[in-house]
Amino acid sequence: MTPEGMGTIRTDWGQMACRDAGGAGPAVLLLHGTGCDSSDWAAVLRELPPGVRAVTMDFRGHGRSSIPAAAFELPDLADDVLRLIRELGPARVLLVGHSLGGMVAMEAARRCPAVAGLVLLEGWTRLSAAGAFDGDRFYGTLPRAAVDRIQRKSEQTRRRFPPALWDHFWHSLERFDGCDYLRTARIPIIEVYGDMGRTDRTEALLGVPDNPCIEWIWIPGAGHYLPHESPRQVARACSRGIEKTVYPGD
């Protein structure tokens, strides 16, 4: 790592980019969505409590990470998260995942006892759960310029991959089902959603099973891109996750 906390980790598929802000406080690893990268957390990072050890990473082929030559699937991204946790060495870590990042976070938590809690920002239990809302709410109320930047980066990221490689990866997302994990998990989990397009059927369609370890947070007036739309509320959800993992008896 450089003094600024920017660095890469050499893997068998290339260089994995990451950023470790350091600090002696609780470790929080933030996982971005499809077509995004570490920079999408910038506004959230500014709102986190002082002392939090905030870590971000770029998934394969995203941001500053290498483009893999071989086919990969969602569990491979979870492998990368576990590799980073081992490299950083925290005894306990809170995973915060947006969209794809939430799906990866569930898969990583299923396999790693160091994951002490999850904050899932529209981290779909199944990919089909994205249809649980009514209307065009994907970008919420973000201004057109912000939407253009998100769409442009997403398209540029996708074009980095050979089509067959991307299709193989996407099919693995379509097969993902986090229901069994969420039903049996015994760590604190916070499910965070924007309430734009919410109906009386939304919660059922999201497919989140009943579990006393799961807490729900609805962000008023927000759509899918919560780290951009509502960074302060996302940071508060992270703080809630920290409270529940560091002080689990409270």
PyRosetta script that sets phi, psi and omega in degrees:
from pyrosetta import init, pose_from_sequence

init()
pose = pose_from_sequence("MTPEGMGTIRTDWGQMACRDAGGAGPAVLLLHGTGCDSSDWAAVLRELPPGVRAVTMDFRGHGRSSIPAAAFELPDLADDVLRLIRELGPARVLLVGHSLGGMVAMEAARRCPAVAGLVLLEGWTRLSAAGAFDGDRFYGTLPRAAVDRIQRKSEQTRRRFPPALWDHFWHSLERFDGCDYLRTARIPIIEVYGDMGRTDRTEALLGVPDNPCIEWIWIPGAGHYLPHESPRQVARACSRGIEKTVYPGD")
pose.set_psi(1, 145.7)
pose.set_omega(1, 173.1)
pose.set_phi(2, -81.2)
pose.set_psi(2, 170.4)
pose.set_omega(2, 177.3)
pose.set_phi(3, -57.1)
pose.set_psi(3, -28.8)
pose.set_omega(3, -179.9)
pose.set_phi(4, -80.4)
pose.set_psi(4, -2.8)
pose.set_omega(4, 178.6)
pose.set_phi(5, 89.1)
pose.set_psi(5, 1.1)
pose.set_omega(5, 178.1)
pose.set_phi(6, -83.9)
pose.set_psi(6, 141.7)
pose.set_omega(6, 179.6)
pose.set_phi(7, -170.0)
pose.set_psi(7, 179.9)
pose.set_omega(7, 175.3)
pose.set_phi(8, -136.0)
pose.set_psi(8, 154.3)
pose.set_omega(8, 175.4)
pose.set_phi(9, -119.4)
pose.set_psi(9, 128.6)
pose.set_omega(9, 179.5)
pose.set_phi(10, -76.4)
pose.set_psi(10, 129.7)
pose.set_omega(10, 178.6)
pose.set_phi(11, -127.7)
pose.set_psi(11, 178.0)
pose.set_omega(11, 179.2)
pose.set_phi(12, -74.9)
pose.set_psi(12, -8.9)
pose.set_omega(12, 177.4)
pose.set_phi(13, -108.3)
pose.set_psi(13, -4.7)
pose.set_omega(13, 179.8)
pose.set_phi(14, 139.7)
pose.set_psi(14, -156.7)
pose.set_omega(14, -178.4)
pose.set_phi(15, -95.4)
pose.set_psi(15, 127.1)
pose.set_omega(15, 177.0)
pose.set_phi(16, -100.8)
pose.set_psi(16, 118.3)
pose.set_omega(16, -177.7)
pose.set_phi(17, -83.1)
pose.set_psi(17, 141.8)
pose.set_omega(17, 179.2)
pose.set_phi(18, -152.9)
pose.set_psi(18, 165.5)
pose.set_omega(18, 177.3)
pose.set_phi(19, -140.4)
pose.set_psi(19, 126.5)
pose.set_omega(19, 179.4)
pose.set_phi(20, -117.0)
pose.set_psi(20, 114.0)
pose.set_omega(20, -178.0)
pose.set_phi(21, -75.4)
pose.set_psi(21, -8.2)
pose.set_omega(21, -178.7)
pose.set_phi(22, 73.5)
pose.set_psi(22, -163.4)
pose.set_omega(22, -178.6)
pose.set_phi(23, 103.5)
pose.set_psi(23, 151.9)
pose.set_omega(23, -176.1)
pose.set_phi(24, -93.6)
pose.set_psi(24, -1.3)
pose.set_omega(24, -176.8)
pose.set_phi(25, -83.2)
pose.set_psi(25, -169.4)
pose.set_omega(25, -179.0)
pose.set_phi(26, -59.2)
pose.set_psi(26, 142.8)
pose.set_omega(26, 179.6)
pose.set_phi(27, -86.6)
pose.set_psi(27, 127.8)
pose.set_omega(27, 179.3)
pose.set_phi(28, -126.0)
pose.set_psi(28, 120.2)
pose.set_omega(28, 179.2)
pose.set_phi(29, -107.9)
pose.set_psi(29, 118.9)
pose.set_omega(29, -175.5)
pose.set_phi(30, -102.2)
pose.set_psi(30, 128.7)
pose.set_omega(30, -174.3)
pose.set_phi(31, -116.4)
pose.set_psi(31, 122.7)
pose.set_omega(31, -172.4)
pose.set_phi(32, -81.5)
pose.set_psi(32, 173.2)
pose.set_omega(32, 179.5)
pose.set_phi(33, -90.2)
pose.set_psi(33, 179.0)
pose.set_omega(33, -179.8)
pose.set_phi(34, -61.4)
pose.set_psi(34, 132.4)
pose.set_omega(34, 178.2)
pose.set_phi(35, 77.0)
pose.set_psi(35, 1.5)
pose.set_omega(35, 179.3)
pose.set_phi(36, -104.3)
pose.set_psi(36, -170.6)
pose.set_omega(36, 175.9)
pose.set_phi(37, -161.1)
pose.set_psi(37, -171.5)
pose.set_omega(37, -176.0)
pose.set_phi(38, -57.4)
pose.set_psi(38, -32.2)
pose.set_omega(38, -175.9)
pose.set_phi(39, -65.3)
pose.set_psi(39, -20.1)
pose.set_omega(39, 179.7)
pose.set_phi(40, -69.2)
pose.set_psi(40, -10.4)
pose.set_omega(40, 178.0)
pose.set_phi(41, -94.2)
pose.set_psi(41, 1.0)
pose.set_omega(41, -170.1)
pose.set_phi(42, -54.4)
pose.set_psi(42, -47.7)
pose.set_omega(42, -177.0)
pose.set_phi(43, -68.3)
pose.set_psi(43, -34.7)
pose.set_omega(43, 177.9)
pose.set_phi(44, -66.8)
pose.set_psi(44, -43.1)
pose.set_omega(44, -178.3)
pose.set_phi(45, -59.3)
pose.set_psi(45, -35.7)
pose.set_omega(45, 179.7)
pose.set_phi(46, -67.5)
pose.set_psi(46, -20.2)
pose.set_omega(46, -176.4)
pose.set_phi(47, -98.8)
pose.set_psi(47, -7.0)
pose.set_omega(47, -178.5)
pose.set_phi(48, -70.3)
pose.set_psi(48, 152.0)
pose.set_omega(48, 179.9)
pose.set_phi(49, -60.4)
pose.set_psi(49, 149.5)
pose.set_omega(49, 176.9)
pose.set_phi(50, -58.8)
pose.set_psi(50, 144.4)
pose.set_omega(50, 175.3)
pose.set_phi(51, 90.7)
pose.set_psi(51, -14.0)
pose.set_omega(51, 178.5)
pose.set_phi(52, -66.0)
pose.set_psi(52, 134.8)
pose.set_omega(52, 175.4)
pose.set_phi(53, -85.8)
pose.set_psi(53, 90.7)
pose.set_omega(53, -175.9)
pose.set_phi(54, -90.2)
pose.set_psi(54, 127.0)
pose.set_omega(54, -179.0)
pose.set_phi(55, -124.6)
pose.set_psi(55, 135.5)
pose.set_omega(55, 173.7)
pose.set_phi(56, -124.8)
pose.set_psi(56, 160.2)
pose.set_omega(56, 177.5)
pose.set_phi(57, -145.9)
pose.set_psi(57, 158.5)
pose.set_omega(57, 174.8)
pose.set_phi(58, -106.4)
pose.set_psi(58, 124.6)
pose.set_omega(58, 177.0)
pose.set_phi(59, -63.4)
pose.set_psi(59, 165.3)
pose.set_omega(59, -179.9)
pose.set_phi(60, -51.2)
pose.set_psi(60, 129.1)
pose.set_omega(60, 178.0)
pose.set_phi(61, 76.0)
pose.set_psi(61, 1.2)
pose.set_omega(61, 179.6)
pose.set_phi(62, -108.4)
pose.set_psi(62, 150.1)
pose.set_omega(62, 175.4)
pose.set_phi(63, 54.3)
pose.set_psi(63, -125.7)
pose.set_omega(63, -177.5)
pose.set_phi(64, -94.5)
pose.set_psi(64, 2.0)
pose.set_omega(64, 179.2)
pose.set_phi(65, -77.3)
pose.set_psi(65, 154.2)
pose.set_omega(65, -179.4)
pose.set_phi(66, -66.4)
pose.set_psi(66, 155.8)
pose.set_omega(66, 172.5)
pose.set_phi(67, -86.4)
pose.set_psi(67, 120.7)
pose.set_omega(67, -178.4)
pose.set_phi(68, -70.1)
pose.set_psi(68, 147.8)
pose.set_omega(68, 178.7)
pose.set_phi(69, -87.9)
pose.set_psi(69, -26.2)
pose.set_omega(69, -176.3)
pose.set_phi(70, -104.4)
pose.set_psi(70, 158.6)
pose.set_omega(70, 178.0)
pose.set_phi(71, -61.1)
pose.set_psi(71, 146.0)
pose.set_omega(71, 178.1)
pose.set_phi(72, -143.6)
pose.set_psi(72, 164.2)
pose.set_omega(72, -177.6)
pose.set_phi(73, -134.2)
pose.set_psi(73, 175.2)
pose.set_omega(73, -178.5)
pose.set_phi(74, -54.8)
pose.set_psi(74, -43.8)
pose.set_omega(74, 178.0)
pose.set_phi(75, -58.7)
pose.set_psi(75, -26.9)
pose.set_omega(75, 177.2)
pose.set_phi(76, -68.2)
pose.set_psi(76, -35.2)
pose.set_omega(76, 175.5)
pose.set_phi(77, -66.0)
pose.set_psi(77, -36.9)
pose.set_omega(77, 175.1)
pose.set_phi(78, -63.6)
pose.set_psi(78, -37.6)
pose.set_omega(78, 175.0)
pose.set_phi(79, -57.3)
pose.set_psi(79, -41.3)
pose.set_omega(79, -179.7)
pose.set_phi(80, -65.0)
pose.set_psi(80, -39.7)
pose.set_omega(80, 177.0)
pose.set_phi(81, -62.1)
pose.set_psi(81, -44.2)
pose.set_omega(81, -179.9)
pose.set_phi(82, -65.5)
pose.set_psi(82, -36.3)
pose.set_omega(82, 176.3)
pose.set_phi(83, -61.8)
pose.set_psi(83, -43.7)
pose.set_omega(83, -179.9)
pose.set_phi(84, -65.3)
pose.set_psi(84, -41.1)
pose.set_omega(84, 178.2)
pose.set_phi(85, -60.1)
pose.set_psi(85, -42.0)
pose.set_omega(85, 178.5)
pose.set_phi(86, -64.1)
pose.set_psi(86, -40.9)
pose.set_omega(86, -179.1)
pose.set_phi(87, -64.2)
pose.set_psi(87, -40.8)
pose.set_omega(87, -176.1)
pose.set_phi(88, -79.2)
pose.set_psi(88, -32.0)
pose.set_omega(88, 171.5)
pose.set_phi(89, 81.1)
pose.set_psi(89, 15.3)
pose.set_omega(89, 177.7)
pose.set_phi(90, -70.3)
pose.set_psi(90, 144.9)
pose.set_omega(90, 178.0)
pose.set_phi(91, -71.8)
pose.set_psi(91, -30.6)
pose.set_omega(91, 179.9)
pose.set_phi(92, -138.2)
pose.set_psi(92, 140.5)
pose.set_omega(92, -180.0)
pose.set_phi(93, -141.3)
pose.set_psi(93, 140.5)
pose.set_omega(93, 172.7)
pose.set_phi(94, -96.4)
pose.set_psi(94, 123.1)
pose.set_omega(94, 176.3)
pose.set_phi(95, -94.2)
pose.set_psi(95, 130.2)
pose.set_omega(95, 176.8)
pose.set_phi(96, -119.0)
pose.set_psi(96, 117.6)
pose.set_omega(96, -175.3)
pose.set_phi(97, -128.2)
pose.set_psi(97, 132.2)
pose.set_omega(97, 175.8)
pose.set_phi(98, -101.8)
pose.set_psi(98, 125.2)
pose.set_omega(98, 173.5)
pose.set_phi(99, 57.2)
pose.set_psi(99, -115.1)
pose.set_omega(99, 174.7)
pose.set_phi(100, -51.5)
pose.set_psi(100, -41.8)
pose.set_omega(100, -179.3)
pose.set_phi(101, -59.7)
pose.set_psi(101, -33.3)
pose.set_omega(101, 176.2)
pose.set_phi(102, -68.4)
pose.set_psi(102, -38.5)
pose.set_omega(102, 177.8)
pose.set_phi(103, -64.6)
pose.set_psi(103, -43.2)
pose.set_omega(103, 177.8)
pose.set_phi(104, -64.2)
pose.set_psi(104, -39.3)
pose.set_omega(104, -179.6)
pose.set_phi(105, -60.9)
pose.set_psi(105, -41.2)
pose.set_omega(105, 177.9)
pose.set_phi(106, -62.2)
pose.set_psi(106, -43.3)
pose.set_omega(106, -179.6)
pose.set_phi(107, -65.5)
pose.set_psi(107, -39.4)
pose.set_omega(107, 178.8)
pose.set_phi(108, -67.6)
pose.set_psi(108, -42.9)
pose.set_omega(108, -178.5)
pose.set_phi(109, -63.8)
pose.set_psi(109, -34.1)
pose.set_omega(109, 179.5)
pose.set_phi(110, -60.1)
pose.set_psi(110, -26.5)
pose.set_omega(110, -172.8)
pose.set_phi(111, -111.1)
pose.set_psi(111, -3.9)
pose.set_omega(111, -170.3)
pose.set_phi(112, -132.5)
pose.set_psi(112, 113.1)
pose.set_omega(112, 179.8)
pose.set_phi(113, -67.7)
pose.set_psi(113, -14.6)
pose.set_omega(113, 177.6)
pose.set_phi(114, -72.3)
pose.set_psi(114, -18.0)
pose.set_omega(114, 177.3)
pose.set_phi(115, -76.2)
pose.set_psi(115, 110.8)
pose.set_omega(115, -173.5)
pose.set_phi(116, -95.2)
pose.set_psi(116, -11.2)
pose.set_omega(116, -179.9)
pose.set_phi(117, -175.3)
pose.set_psi(117, 163.5)
pose.set_omega(117, -179.1)
pose.set_phi(118, -131.0)
pose.set_psi(118, 140.2)
pose.set_omega(118, 165.7)
pose.set_phi(119, -120.2)
pose.set_psi(119, 112.3)
pose.set_omega(119, -174.0)
pose.set_phi(120, -106.2)
pose.set_psi(120, 108.9)
pose.set_omega(120, -178.7)
pose.set_phi(121, -93.3)
pose.set_psi(121, 95.2)
pose.set_omega(121, -173.9)
pose.set_phi(122, 48.7)
pose.set_psi(122, 43.0)
pose.set_omega(122, 176.7)
pose.set_phi(123, -88.5)
pose.set_psi(123, 97.9)
pose.set_omega(123, -166.8)
pose.set_phi(124, -59.8)
pose.set_psi(124, 131.7)
pose.set_omega(124, 172.4)
pose.set_phi(125, -62.5)
pose.set_psi(125, -40.0)
pose.set_omega(125, 168.9)
pose.set_phi(126, -136.2)
pose.set_psi(126, 152.6)
pose.set_omega(126, -178.9)
pose.set_phi(127, -59.5)
pose.set_psi(127, -33.0)
pose.set_omega(127, -179.9)
pose.set_phi(128, -65.0)
pose.set_psi(128, -17.3)
pose.set_omega(128, -179.8)
pose.set_phi(129, -65.4)
pose.set_psi(129, -15.8)
pose.set_omega(129, 177.0)
pose.set_phi(130, -61.3)
pose.set_psi(130, -19.3)
pose.set_omega(130, 178.2)
pose.set_phi(131, -90.0)
pose.set_psi(131, 16.2)
pose.set_omega(131, -176.5)
pose.set_phi(132, -78.5)
pose.set_psi(132, -8.4)
pose.set_omega(132, -176.2)
pose.set_phi(133, -113.1)
pose.set_psi(133, 155.5)
pose.set_omega(133, 175.8)
pose.set_phi(134, -92.6)
pose.set_psi(134, 154.1)
pose.set_omega(134, 170.5)
pose.set_phi(135, 79.5)
pose.set_psi(135, 179.2)
pose.set_omega(135, -179.9)
pose.set_phi(136, -91.8)
pose.set_psi(136, 89.3)
pose.set_omega(136, -173.8)
pose.set_phi(137, -118.9)
pose.set_psi(137, 9.9)
pose.set_omega(137, -171.1)
pose.set_phi(138, -58.6)
pose.set_psi(138, -46.7)
pose.set_omega(138, -177.9)
pose.set_phi(139, -100.9)
pose.set_psi(139, 11.1)
pose.set_omega(139, 176.6)
pose.set_phi(140, 55.9)
pose.set_psi(140, -131.5)
pose.set_omega(140, 179.6)
pose.set_phi(141, -108.3)
pose.set_psi(141, 22.6)
pose.set_omega(141, 178.7)
pose.set_phi(142, -60.4)
pose.set_psi(142, 143.4)
pose.set_omega(142, 177.5)
pose.set_phi(143, -65.2)
pose.set_psi(143, 157.5)
pose.set_omega(143, -175.6)
pose.set_phi(144, -55.6)
pose.set_psi(144, -38.9)
pose.set_omega(144, -178.5)
pose.set_phi(145, -63.2)
pose.set_psi(145, -39.2)
pose.set_omega(145, 179.3)
pose.set_phi(146, -68.6)
pose.set_psi(146, -41.0)
pose.set_omega(146, 177.6)
pose.set_phi(147, -61.6)
pose.set_psi(147, -42.5)
pose.set_omega(147, 179.0)
pose.set_phi(148, -59.9)
pose.set_psi(148, -41.3)
pose.set_omega(148, 180.0)
pose.set_phi(149, -65.0)
pose.set_psi(149, -43.0)
pose.set_omega(149, 179.3)
pose.set_phi(150, -63.0)
pose.set_psi(150, -46.9)
pose.set_omega(150, -178.1)
pose.set_phi(151, -65.7)
pose.set_psi(151, -39.7)
pose.set_omega(151, -179.3)
pose.set_phi(152, -64.9)
pose.set_psi(152, -44.8)
pose.set_omega(152, 179.4)
pose.set_phi(153, -65.6)
pose.set_psi(153, -40.6)
pose.set_omega(153, 179.2)
pose.set_phi(154, -61.1)
pose.set_psi(154, -43.9)
pose.set_omega(154, -179.9)
pose.set_phi(155, -67.6)
pose.set_psi(155, -40.4)
pose.set_omega(155, 178.4)
pose.set_phi(156, -63.1)
pose.set_psi(156, -39.6)
pose.set_omega(156, 178.4)
pose.set_phi(157, -63.7)
pose.set_psi(157, -47.2)
pose.set_omega(157, -178.1)
pose.set_phi(158, -62.5)
pose.set_psi(158, -35.7)
pose.set_omega(158, -178.8)
pose.set_phi(159, -69.8)
pose.set_psi(159, -15.8)
pose.set_omega(159, 177.9)
pose.set_phi(160, -69.6)
pose.set_psi(160, -24.8)
pose.set_omega(160, -174.8)
pose.set_phi(161, -93.3)
pose.set_psi(161, 139.2)
pose.set_omega(161, 165.8)
pose.set_phi(162, -57.3)
pose.set_psi(162, 138.9)
pose.set_omega(162, -175.5)
pose.set_phi(163, -52.2)
pose.set_psi(163, -41.3)
pose.set_omega(163, -178.4)
pose.set_phi(164, -64.8)
pose.set_psi(164, -34.9)
pose.set_omega(164, 179.9)
pose.set_phi(165, -67.5)
pose.set_psi(165, -44.8)
pose.set_omega(165, 179.6)
pose.set_phi(166, -64.6)
pose.set_psi(166, -43.5)
pose.set_omega(166, -179.1)
pose.set_phi(167, -61.6)
pose.set_psi(167, -40.6)
pose.set_omega(167, 178.6)
pose.set_phi(168, -61.9)
pose.set_psi(168, -44.1)
pose.set_omega(168, 178.3)
pose.set_phi(169, -61.7)
pose.set_psi(169, -45.7)
pose.set_omega(169, -175.7)
pose.set_phi(170, -65.2)
pose.set_psi(170, -36.5)
pose.set_omega(170, 177.4)
pose.set_phi(171, -62.2)
pose.set_psi(171, -32.3)
pose.set_omega(171, 177.7)
pose.set_phi(172, -68.1)
pose.set_psi(172, -32.1)
pose.set_omega(172, 175.8)
pose.set_phi(173, -68.2)
pose.set_psi(173, -38.6)
pose.set_omega(173, 179.4)
pose.set_phi(174, -65.0)
pose.set_psi(174, -26.6)
pose.set_omega(174, 179.6)
pose.set_phi(175, -86.3)
pose.set_psi(175, -14.2)
pose.set_omega(175, -174.4)
pose.set_phi(176, -66.3)
pose.set_psi(176, 139.4)
pose.set_omega(176, 175.6)
pose.set_phi(177, -145.2)
pose.set_psi(177, 110.8)
pose.set_omega(177, -177.6)
pose.set_phi(178, -93.4)
pose.set_psi(178, 6.2)
pose.set_omega(178, -174.5)
pose.set_phi(179, -59.7)
pose.set_psi(179, -48.9)
pose.set_omega(179, -177.2)
pose.set_phi(180, -60.9)
pose.set_psi(180, -41.4)
pose.set_omega(180, 178.8)
pose.set_phi(181, -62.5)
pose.set_psi(181, -48.6)
pose.set_omega(181, -177.6)
pose.set_phi(182, -64.2)
pose.set_psi(182, -31.1)
pose.set_omega(182, -179.7)
pose.set_phi(183, -68.3)
pose.set_psi(183, -33.6)
pose.set_omega(183, -173.3)
pose.set_phi(184, -107.6)
pose.set_psi(184, -4.4)
pose.set_omega(184, -176.2)
pose.set_phi(185, -61.1)
pose.set_psi(185, 144.5)
pose.set_omega(185, 179.2)
pose.set_phi(186, -123.7)
pose.set_psi(186, 24.1)
pose.set_omega(186, 173.6)
pose.set_phi(187, -113.7)
pose.set_psi(187, 157.9)
pose.set_omega(187, 177.8)
pose.set_phi(188, -63.8)
pose.set_psi(188, 132.0)
pose.set_omega(188, 178.9)
pose.set_phi(189, -131.0)
pose.set_psi(189, 129.5)
pose.set_omega(189, 177.3)
pose.set_phi(190, -114.4)
pose.set_psi(190, 118.7)
pose.set_omega(190, 177.3)
pose.set_phi(191, -94.6)
pose.set_psi(191, 118.9)
pose.set_omega(191, -175.3)
pose.set_phi(192, -118.7)
pose.set_psi(192, 127.0)
pose.set_omega(192, 179.4)
pose.set_phi(193, -136.8)
pose.set_psi(193, 149.6)
pose.set_omega(193, 167.1)
pose.set_phi(194, -77.1)
pose.set_psi(194, 147.6)
pose.set_omega(194, -174.9)
pose.set_phi(195, -95.8)
pose.set_psi(195, 5.0)
pose.set_omega(195, 174.6)
pose.set_phi(196, -62.5)
pose.set_psi(196, 131.9)
pose.set_omega(196, 178.6)
pose.set_phi(197, 76.8)
pose.set_psi(197, 7.6)
pose.set_omega(197, -179.7)
pose.set_phi(198, -69.6)
pose.set_psi(198, 136.5)
pose.set_omega(198, 177.3)
pose.set_phi(199, -126.0)
pose.set_psi(199, 179.2)
pose.set_omega(199, 178.5)
pose.set_phi(200, -71.8)
pose.set_psi(200, -5.7)
pose.set_omega(200, 178.5)
pose.set_phi(201, -106.3)
pose.set_psi(201, -5.5)
pose.set_omega(201, -172.0)
pose.set_phi(202, -59.1)
pose.set_psi(202, -48.8)
pose.set_omega(202, -175.8)
pose.set_phi(203, -61.5)
pose.set_psi(203, -39.7)
pose.set_omega(203, 178.4)
pose.set_phi(204, -64.9)
pose.set_psi(204, -41.0)
pose.set_omega(204, -178.2)
pose.set_phi(205, -70.6)
pose.set_psi(205, -25.9)
pose.set_omega(205, 178.0)
pose.set_phi(206, -68.2)
pose.set_psi(206, -24.1)
pose.set_omega(206, 172.4)
pose.set_phi(207, 73.6)
pose.set_psi(207, 22.0)
pose.set_omega(207, 177.4)
pose.set_phi(208, -80.5)
pose.set_psi(208, 118.6)
pose.set_omega(208, -176.1)
pose.set_phi(209, -71.7)
pose.set_psi(209, 159.6)
pose.set_omega(209, 174.2)
pose.set_phi(210, -67.1)
pose.set_psi(210, 129.3)
pose.set_omega(210, 179.4)
pose.set_phi(211, -161.9)
pose.set_psi(211, 124.1)
pose.set_omega(211, -178.8)
pose.set_phi(212, -62.3)
pose.set_psi(212, -15.2)
pose.set_omega(212, 178.3)
pose.set_phi(213, -79.8)
pose.set_psi(213, -10.7)
pose.set_omega(213, -174.8)
pose.set_phi(214, -99.3)
pose.set_psi(214, 129.3)
pose.set_omega(214, 176.1)
pose.set_phi(215, -116.7)
pose.set_psi(215, 142.6)
pose.set_omega(215, -179.5)
pose.set_phi(216, -106.5)
pose.set_psi(216, 140.7)
pose.set_omega(216, 170.6)
pose.set_phi(217, -131.3)
pose.set_psi(217, 127.2)
pose.set_omega(217, 175.2)
pose.set_phi(218, -109.0)
pose.set_psi(218, 128.2)
pose.set_omega(218, -179.9)
pose.set_phi(219, -98.5)
pose.set_psi(219, 116.5)
pose.set_omega(219, -176.1)
pose.set_phi(220, -63.2)
pose.set_psi(220, 138.0)
pose.set_omega(220, 172.4)
pose.set_phi(221, 70.5)
pose.set_psi(221, 16.1)
pose.set_omega(221, -177.2)
pose.set_phi(222, -113.1)
pose.set_psi(222, 153.5)
pose.set_omega(222, 175.5)
pose.set_phi(223, -105.2)
pose.set_psi(223, -133.4)
pose.set_omega(223, -172.2)
pose.set_phi(224, -86.8)
pose.set_psi(224, -34.6)
pose.set_omega(224, -171.9)
pose.set_phi(225, -86.6)
pose.set_psi(225, 63.0)
pose.set_omega(225, -172.6)
pose.set_phi(226, -58.7)
pose.set_psi(226, -39.9)
pose.set_omega(226, 179.5)
pose.set_phi(227, -60.7)
pose.set_psi(227, -26.8)
pose.set_omega(227, 177.5)
pose.set_phi(228, -90.5)
pose.set_psi(228, -40.5)
pose.set_omega(228, -175.1)
pose.set_phi(229, -75.8)
pose.set_psi(229, -41.7)
pose.set_omega(229, -169.0)
pose.set_phi(230, -137.2)
pose.set_psi(230, 58.8)
pose.set_omega(230, -174.8)
pose.set_phi(231, -62.4)
pose.set_psi(231, -34.3)
pose.set_omega(231, -179.6)
pose.set_phi(232, -67.4)
pose.set_psi(232, -43.1)
pose.set_omega(232, 178.6)
pose.set_phi(233, -66.7)
pose.set_psi(233, -35.6)
pose.set_omega(233, 176.2)
pose.set_phi(234, -64.1)
pose.set_psi(234, -42.8)
pose.set_omega(234, 178.3)
pose.set_phi(235, -62.5)
pose.set_psi(235, -36.2)
pose.set_omega(235, 177.3)
pose.set_phi(236, -66.2)
pose.set_psi(236, -38.4)
pose.set_omega(236, 176.2)
pose.set_phi(237, -63.6)
pose.set_psi(237, -39.1)
pose.set_omega(237, 176.1)
pose.set_phi(238, -62.7)
pose.set_psi(238, -42.0)
pose.set_omega(238, 178.1)
pose.set_phi(239, -62.1)
pose.set_psi(239, -39.0)
pose.set_omega(239, 176.5)
pose.set_phi(240, -63.1)
pose.set_psi(240, -41.1)
pose.set_omega(240, 176.5)
pose.set_phi(241, -62.4)
pose.set_psi(241, -39.8)
pose.set_omega(241, 177.4)
pose.set_phi(242, -62.9)
pose.set_psi(242, -44.7)
pose.set_omega(242, 179.1)
pose.set_phi(243, -57.9)
pose.set_psi(243, -41.7)
pose.set_omega(243, -175.5)
pose.set_phi(244, -76.2)
pose.set_psi(244, -24.5)
pose.set_omega(244, -179.7)
pose.set_phi(245, -93.4)
pose.set_psi(245, -34.7)
pose.set_omega(245, -179.7)
pose.set_phi(246, -82.7)
pose.set_psi(246, -35.2)
pose.set_omega(246, 180.0)
pose.set_phi(247, -123.2)
pose.set_psi(247, 66.7)
pose.set_omega(247, -171.6)
pose.set_phi(248, -63.5)
pose.set_psi(248, -17.3)
pose.set_omega(248, 179.4)
pose.set_phi(249, -83.4)
pose.set_psi(249, -9.8)
pose.set_omega(249, -176.1)
pose.set_phi(250, -79.7)
pose.dump_pdb("model.pdb")
